[in-house]
Amino acid sequence: MLTDVAVRQAKPGAKDYKLADSEGLYLFVSRAGLRSWRFKYRFAGKERRLILGRYPEIGLKEARDRKADARRLLADGRDPGIEAAKAKVERAVAASNTFEVLARTWYDLQKDRWTSVHAQDVIRSLENEVFPWIGKLPVHDIDEPMVLAVLRKIEERGAIETAHRVRQRMSGVFVHAIAEGASSRDPAAVVTKALKPVPRAKKRPALLSLTELQDMLQKTESDPASPLTKLASRYLALTAQRPGMVRALPWNEIENVDWQSERECPEAIWRVPAHRMKLEKELKLDVEFEHLVPLSHEAVEVLRAAWVLTGRGTLVFPSSRSARRPMSENTLSYFYNRSGFQGRHVPHGWRASFSTIMNEWAERNGSPGDRHVIDMILAHIPNSVSGSEAAYNRAAYMDRRRELLQAWGKMLFGSVCTPMEMLGWPSRGKI
């Protein structure tokens, strides 16, 4: 039998040679100086060889242990060579079935069902919150404590809702892995009860008097923010639509606006496709559920000012970091907070402001049906309205919608400087 000293002193010779140990184990020494442990055995009447590993990475004792494992397989009627080949394939499959690889596959399969903004939010949350910690691990090796540790990091900074959203996305990846045969369980499903509960939703703060809103506009627009941030704030206020729809607004959704002149555009409209609306998933595929927003003169002025900055790109209000990505969901929130309105008014609050003020205005100056028209401007569908009727109503009362939005625009900005003046620019023709 070999000794550690004999193995250590084995030097290359003129030819390859072997140093025998016992029970078919030997050290193979090549002319080039490479040394490896090998096991010679017989299976099904034929002589076979199995490479157990290189020396010195594998020492004599471990080589003997591996030989003993191989002999146990032979005793069970299994070929150690075939078992080693199967283990090699399994290791390769495990290496390719990491959490990140499967998560990106899952994302590619799902993203067409989501809006572009939501799809970007999903992949960014995985890239920022999950991949750095468990992305390189084989998915079948990830257990509940590992998942919980990832989510605890998110909780520790107070982002409770984010932790729950990330858990749901991780669970989606694990379910996909189970379907692919790469895992047998979903550890993200088990940890749900171990997370801190999501706080009860609070009403989004909003200013509900015209005087307060005009004061807010004056203060925010004197802030040294970027021109696009100020323009996005104005456009959000004038249209009273959801902030996510405004942030991801592409130029091709704006119709009937002459970008080459300053004349009024009485037919200007914002046509929001169904897939960008807050709808049930099956309705997002139905073109009849697109949302039409008539644009007031003031809203068109905002878009013309934005056209000077981003008209050659795809998005009206892109991110400051990339023209291909929408403005961050935090940009307007931080903008309002800096101006002194933290806890008083948020971007989504413009919808409550519009609804409250315009419904009060309609009681004094409007018609009995204006409350319904205001709900249509906000894309609110009453529970009592059927799907087909809601789709039909998307295009109803367009003239009255335009009148109400124009009245709203004059209330907010009738005595306020134009977008060009707000930004300190000369008239559009001189830019």
C-alpha positions in Angstrom: 0.0 0.0 0.0 1.1 3.5 -0.7 2.2 6.1 1.9 1.9 9.9 1.9 5.6 10.1 1.5 5.7 7.8 -1.6 2.8 9.8 -3.2 4.5 13.1 -2.5 7.8 11.9 -4.0 6.3 10.5 -7.2 8.0 12.4 -10.0 7.3 12.3 -13.8 9.4 9.8 -15.8 10.1 9.1 -19.4 6.8 7.4 -19.6 3.4 7.4 -17.9 3.4 5.0 -14.9 1.2 3.8 -12.0 1.7 3.5 -8.3 -0.7 0.8 -6.9 -2.4 1.1 -3.5 -5.0 -1.5 -2.8 -8.3 -2.9 -4.1 -7.9 -1.3 -7.6 -6.8 2.2 -6.4 -3.6 3.6 -7.9 -1.9 6.9 -8.5 -1.4 7.7 -12.2 1.7 9.9 -13.0 1.9 11.3 -16.5 5.1 12.4 -18.3 3.9 16.0 -18.0 3.9 15.7 -14.2 0.1 15.5 -13.7 -0.9 13.1 -10.9 -4.4 11.7 -10.5 -6.1 9.0 -8.5 -7.8 6.2 -10.5 -9.9 3.2 -9.6 -9.8 0.0 -11.7 -12.8 -2.3 -11.3 -15.0 -4.8 -13.2 -18.6 -4.4 -14.0 -20.8 -6.7 -16.1 -17.8 -8.7 -16.9 -15.8 -5.8 -18.3 -12.8 -3.9 -16.9 -13.4 -0.2 -16.3 -11.6 2.8 -14.9 -12.9 5.8 -12.8 -10.9 9.0 -12.2 -11.4 10.0 -8.6 -9.6 13.3 -8.6 -6.2 15.0 -8.9 -3.4 15.0 -6.5 -2.6 17.0 -4.4 -6.1 18.4 -4.3 -7.2 14.9 -3.3 -4.9 13.3 -0.8 -4.3 9.6 -0.2 -6.9 9.3 2.6 -9.7 11.0 0.6 -8.8 8.9 -2.5 -9.3 5.7 -0.4 -12.6 7.1 0.9 -13.8 7.7 -2.7 -12.7 4.2 -3.7 -14.7 2.8 -0.7 -17.8 4.7 -2.0 -17.3 3.3 -5.4 -17.0 -0.3 -4.1 -20.3 0.2 -2.1 -22.0 1.2 -5.4 -20.6 -2.0 -7.0 -21.9 -4.0 -4.1 -25.4 -2.5 -4.8 -25.1 -3.5 -8.4 -24.4 0.0 -9.8 -21.6 1.1 -12.0 -19.5 3.8 -10.3 -18.5 5.3 -13.6 -22.1 5.8 -14.7 -23.0 7.2 -11.3 -20.1 9.7 -11.5 -21.3 10.8 -15.0 -24.8 11.3 -13.7 -23.5 13.3 -10.8 -21.5 15.5 -13.1 -24.6 16.2 -15.3 -26.6 17.0 -12.1 -24.0 19.5 -11.0 -24.0 21.1 -14.4 -27.8 21.4 -14.3 -27.7 22.8 -10.8 -25.2 25.4 -11.9 -27.4 26.5 -14.7 -30.6 26.4 -12.6 -29.5 29.3 -10.2 -32.2 31.5 -8.8 -31.2 34.4 -11.1 -31.3 32.3 -14.2 -34.7 30.9 -13.4 -36.0 34.3 -12.2 -35.0 36.0 -15.5 -36.7 33.1 -17.5 -39.9 33.6 -15.3 -39.8 37.3 -15.9 -39.5 36.9 -19.7 -42.5 34.7 -19.7 -44.6 37.1 -17.6 -43.6 40.6 -18.7 -46.0 40.8 -21.7 -48.9 40.5 -19.2 -47.8 43.6 -17.3 -47.5 47.3 -18.1 -44.0 48.4 -18.9 -43.7 50.4 -15.6 -44.8 47.3 -13.5 -42.4 45.0 -15.5 -39.5 47.3 -14.8 -40.4 47.5 -11.1 -40.5 43.7 -10.9 -37.1 43.1 -12.5 -35.4 46.0 -10.6 -36.7 44.7 -7.3 -35.2 41.3 -8.0 -31.9 42.7 -9.2 -31.6 45.1 -6.2 -33.1 43.0 -3.4 -32.6 39.3 -4.2 -29.9 38.5 -6.8 -27.0 40.0 -4.7 -27.8 37.5 -1.9 -29.1 34.3 -3.5 -29.0 34.9 -7.2 -26.0 32.5 -7.8 -27.3 29.7 -5.7 -29.0 26.6 -7.3 -32.7 27.1 -6.7 -33.2 23.7 -5.1 -30.6 24.6 -2.4 -32.5 27.7 -1.3 -34.5 27.1 1.9 -36.9 29.1 4.0 -34.3 30.7 6.3 -32.4 32.0 3.3 -35.6 33.5 1.8 -36.5 35.1 5.1 -33.0 36.5 5.5 -33.4 38.3 2.2 -36.8 39.7 3.2 -35.6 40.7 6.6 -33.0 43.0 5.0 -35.8 44.8 3.2 -37.9 45.0 6.4 -35.0 46.5 8.4 -35.1 49.7 6.4 -38.9 50.0 7.0 -40.0 48.9 3.5 -42.7 46.5 4.7 -44.9 46.6 1.6 -41.8 46.1 -0.6 -40.8 43.0 1.4 -44.3 41.5 0.8 -44.1 42.3 -3.0 -40.7 40.8 -3.3 -41.8 37.7 -1.5 -44.7 37.3 -4.0 -42.2 37.6 -6.9 -39.8 35.1 -5.3 -42.7 32.7 -4.9 -43.5 33.1 -8.6 -39.9 32.1 -9.4 -40.0 29.1 -7.2 -43.3 27.9 -8.7 -41.8 28.3 -12.1 -38.7 26.3 -11.0 -41.0 23.5 -9.7 -42.8 23.4 -13.1 -39.4 23.1 -14.8 -38.3 20.3 -12.6 -35.5 22.4 -11.0 -37.0 22.4 -7.5 -39.5 20.6 -5.5 -40.9 23.3 -3.2 -41.6 27.0 -2.8 -39.9 28.2 0.4 -41.2 31.8 -0.2 -44.7 30.6 0.3 -43.9 29.3 3.8 -42.4 32.5 5.2 -45.5 34.7 4.6 -46.6 34.5 8.3 -43.1 35.3 9.5 -43.1 38.7 7.8 -44.2 41.9 9.5 -47.8 42.6 8.5 -48.4 45.3 5.9 -49.7 48.5 7.6 -53.2 49.5 6.9 -53.5 51.7 3.9 -53.8 55.3 4.7 -55.6 57.9 2.6 -53.2 59.7 0.3 -52.9 63.3 1.5 -54.3 65.9 -0.9 -55.0 69.6 -0.8 -58.7 70.1 -1.4 -59.1 73.9 -1.8 -58.2 75.9 -4.8 -56.4 78.5 -2.8 -54.1 75.9 -1.2 -53.4 74.3 -4.6 -52.5 77.6 -6.2 -50.2 78.4 -3.3 -48.6 75.0 -3.7 -48.1 75.5 -7.4 -46.4 78.8 -6.8 -44.0 77.3 -4.2 -43.2 74.1 -6.1 -42.6 75.8 -9.4 -40.1 78.2 -7.7 -38.1 75.2 -6.6 -34.8 74.7 -8.4 -35.9 71.4 -9.8 -35.3 70.1 -13.3 -37.6 71.5 -16.1 -39.0 68.0 -16.8 -40.0 67.5 -13.1 -41.9 70.8 -13.1 -43.6 70.0 -16.4 -44.5 66.5 -15.2 -46.0 68.0 -12.1 -48.1 70.5 -14.2 -49.3 67.8 -16.6 -50.3 65.5 -13.7 -52.2 68.3 -12.1 -54.0 69.3 -15.3 -55.0 65.8 -16.4 -55.7 64.3 -12.9 -54.6 60.8 -14.1 -52.6 58.3 -12.2 -48.9 59.2 -11.7 -47.7 56.0 -13.2 -49.6 56.7 -16.4 -48.0 60.2 -16.6 -44.5 59.0 -15.8 -44.5 56.4 -18.5 -46.3 58.5 -21.1 -45.0 57.9 -24.6 -45.3 60.7 -27.2 -47.3 58.4 -29.6 -50.3 58.5 -27.2 -50.8 62.2 -27.8 -53.0 63.0 -30.8 -54.1 66.1 -32.7 -51.4 68.5 -31.5 -49.4 70.7 -33.9 -45.9 70.7 -32.6 -44.7 73.2 -35.1 -46.8 76.2 -34.1 -48.4 77.7 -31.0 -52.0 77.7 -32.2 -54.7 76.2 -30.1 -55.5 72.5 -30.6 -59.2 72.1 -29.7 -59.2 68.4 -30.6 -56.0 67.5 -28.7 -56.4 64.2 -26.9 -54.4 61.7 -24.8 -55.3 58.1 -25.9 -54.2 55.7 -23.1 -54.2 52.1 -24.3 -56.0 49.5 -22.1 -52.7 47.7 -21.2 -51.5 50.8 -19.4 -54.8 51.2 -17.4 -55.6 50.0 -13.9 -57.8 47.1 -15.1 -58.4 43.4 -14.6 -55.8 41.4 -16.5 -58.2 40.2 -19.1 -59.5 43.7 -19.8 -55.9 45.0 -20.5 -56.0 43.0 -23.7 -59.3 44.6 -24.9 -58.8 47.7 -27.1 -62.2 48.9 -26.2 -61.0 49.7 -22.7 -58.6 52.4 -23.7 -59.0 55.6 -21.8 -59.4 59.0 -23.6 -58.3 62.2 -21.9 -59.2 65.5 -23.7 -56.3 67.9 -23.3 -56.9 71.5 -22.1 -55.0 74.4 -23.7 -52.8 74.5 -20.6 -52.0 70.8 -20.9 -51.0 71.3 -24.5 -48.7 74.1 -23.5 -47.0 71.8 -21.1 -46.5 69.2 -23.8 -45.1 71.7 -26.2 -42.5 72.8 -23.6 -41.6 69.2 -23.0 -41.4 68.6 -26.7 -38.4 71.0 -26.8 -36.6 68.8 -24.3 -37.7 65.2 -25.2 -39.6 65.4 -28.5 -36.9 63.4 -30.3 -37.2 60.5 -27.8 -39.9 58.0 -27.0 -41.1 59.2 -23.6 -42.5 62.6 -22.7 -41.0 62.5 -19.1 -38.0 60.1 -19.2 -35.6 59.4 -16.3 -32.7 61.8 -15.8 -30.4 58.8 -16.1 -31.8 57.2 -19.2 -34.0 58.5 -22.0 -35.4 54.9 -22.4 -36.7 54.7 -18.8 -39.6 56.6 -17.3 -39.2 59.2 -14.6 -38.8 57.6 -11.2 -41.9 57.1 -9.1 -40.2 59.0 -6.3 -39.2 62.1 -8.4 -42.5 64.1 -7.9 -42.9 62.9 -4.3 -39.5 64.3 -3.4 -40.2 67.4 -5.4 -43.3 68.1 -3.3 -41.6 67.2 0.0 -38.7 69.6 -0.7 -41.2 72.4 -1.3 -42.8 71.9 2.1 -45.8 69.7 1.3 -44.7 66.4 2.9 -47.7 64.8 4.5 -50.0 67.3 2.9 -50.1 66.5 -0.8 -48.7 63.6 -2.9 -48.7 63.1 -6.7 -51.7 60.8 -6.5 -53.5 63.5 -4.5 -54.3 65.5 -7.6 -57.0 63.0 -8.4 -58.7 63.7 -5.1 -58.2 67.5 -5.5 -59.8 67.4 -9.0 -62.7 65.2 -7.9 -63.5 67.3 -4.8 -63.2 70.8 -6.3 -64.8 70.0 -9.7 -67.8 68.2 -8.0 -68.3 71.3 -5.8 -68.0 73.5 -8.9 -70.4 71.3 -10.8 -73.1 71.7 -8.1 -73.0 75.5 -8.6 -72.1 75.9 -12.3 -72.6 72.5 -14.0 -75.3 70.0 -14.9 -76.8 67.0 -13.0 -74.7 64.5 -15.0 -71.3 66.1 -14.3 -70.5 63.9 -11.3 -70.7 60.9 -13.7 -68.5 62.7 -16.3 -65.9 63.6 -13.6 -65.7 59.9 -12.7 -65.2 59.0 -16.3 -62.4 61.5 -16.6 -60.7 59.8 -13.6 -61.4 56.4 -15.3 -63.6 55.2 -12.4 -66.0 52.4 -13.3 -68.9 52.0 -10.8 -69.4 48.4 -9.6 -72.9 48.5 -11.0 -71.8 49.1 -14.5 -71.2 46.1 -16.8 -68.0 45.6 -18.7 -69.5 46.2 -22.1 -71.2 49.4 -20.9 -68.0 50.6 -19.3 -66.1 50.0 -22.6 -68.7 51.9 -24.5 -68.6 54.8 -22.0 -64.9 55.3 -22.5 -65.7 57.5 -25.5 -68.9 59.1 -24.2 -69.4 62.7 -23.2 -66.2 63.8 -24.8 -67.3 67.4 -25.3 -68.3 67.7 -21.7 -65.1 66.1 -20.5 -63.1 68.6 -22.5 -65.2 71.5 -21.0 -64.6 70.3 -17.4 -60.9 69.8 -17.9 -60.6 73.2 -19.6 -62.4 74.8 -16.6 -60.0 72.9 -14.3 -57.0 74.2 -16.2 -58.1 77.8 -16.0 -58.8 77.4 -12.2 -55.3 76.2 -11.6 -53.2 78.1 -14.0 -55.4 81.0 -15.3 -53.3 83.6 -13.4 -50.1 81.6 -13.3 -47.2 82.0 -15.8 -47.0 79.7 -18.8 -44.7 76.7 -18.9 -42.2 78.6 -21.0 -42.2 81.5 -18.5 -42.0 79.2 -15.6 -38.8 77.7 -17.0 -37.4 81.1 -17.8 -37.4 80.4 -21.6 -38.3 82.8 -24.4 -41.3 82.2 -26.5 -41.2 78.8 -28.3 -40.4 80.3 -31.6 -37.2 81.8 -30.3 -35.8 78.7 -28.6 
